[in-house]
Amino acid sequence: MTDKHALMNTVDPMIDAKQAAAALRLPYYWFADHAMRNKYRIPHYLMGGLVRYRLSELSAWAARSAAVKKRDEEQVAGSGKEGVDA
């Protein structure tokens, strides 16, 4: 395999806000809104007026992000409360 083919196999495709939100199971507005992207320091690229993301960078960001961890904890706590009341 040549270096060109090796590079092509390692390129991470760019995704949009809807795909990013679905992949990470986070709110769409975190990725669509400029203020939220800055607040949570979400890695992104501006490409001719479009905002795009690399899934590998988002995964690394989510793993170290306190905001994502807090949201996950709230979801677990919320689902636990529903089970107790039922």
C-alpha positions in Angstrom: 0.0 0.0 0.0 1.4 3.4 -0.9 1.5 6.4 1.4 -1.3 8.0 -0.5 -3.6 5.1 0.2 -2.5 5.0 3.9 -3.4 8.7 4.2 -6.8 8.2 2.6 -7.7 5.4 5.0 -6.9 7.5 8.0 -8.8 10.7 7.0 -11.6 11.4 9.3 -14.7 12.6 7.4 -16.3 15.9 8.3 -19.8 15.8 9.7 -22.4 18.4 10.4 -24.1 19.5 13.6 -27.0 17.1 13.3 -24.7 14.1 12.7 -22.5 15.2 15.6 -25.4 15.5 18.0 -26.7 12.1 17.0 -23.3 10.4 17.2 -22.6 11.8 20.7 -26.3 11.8 21.9 -26.0 15.4 22.9 -28.4 18.3 22.2 -28.3 19.6 18.6 -28.1 23.2 19.8 -24.7 22.6 21.4 -23.3 22.1 17.9 -25.5 24.5 15.9 -25.2 27.5 18.2 -22.0 29.6 18.1 -22.3 30.6 21.7 -22.7 27.0 22.9 -19.8 25.8 20.8 -17.6 28.4 22.5 -19.1 27.8 26.0 -18.3 24.1 25.8 -15.2 24.6 23.7 -16.4 22.1 21.1 -13.7 21.5 18.4 -15.1 22.6 15.0 -14.1 24.0 11.6 -15.6 26.8 9.6 -15.7 26.0 6.0 -17.2 28.7 3.7 -20.0 29.6 6.2 -20.6 25.9 7.2 -19.6 24.4 10.5 -18.1 21.0 10.4 -16.7 18.5 12.9 -14.4 15.5 13.0 -15.9 12.6 14.9 -12.5 11.6 16.3 -12.0 15.0 17.8 -15.5 15.1 19.2 -15.1 11.7 20.8 -11.8 12.9 22.5 -13.5 16.2 23.5 -16.5 14.3 25.0 -14.2 12.0 26.9 -12.5 14.9 28.7 -15.5 17.3 28.8 -17.0 18.1 32.3 -20.2 19.3 30.6 -20.7 16.0 28.8 -20.0 14.0 32.0 -22.4 16.2 34.0 -25.2 15.7 31.4 -24.6 11.9 31.5 -24.9 11.9 35.3 -28.1 13.9 35.1 -29.6 11.5 32.6 -28.7 8.5 34.8 -30.2 10.2 37.9 -33.3 11.2 35.9 -33.9 7.7 34.7 -33.3 6.3 38.2 -36.0 8.7 39.6 -38.5 7.5 37.1 -38.0 3.9 38.1 -38.5 4.7 41.8 -41.8 6.6 41.1 -43.2 4.0 38.9 
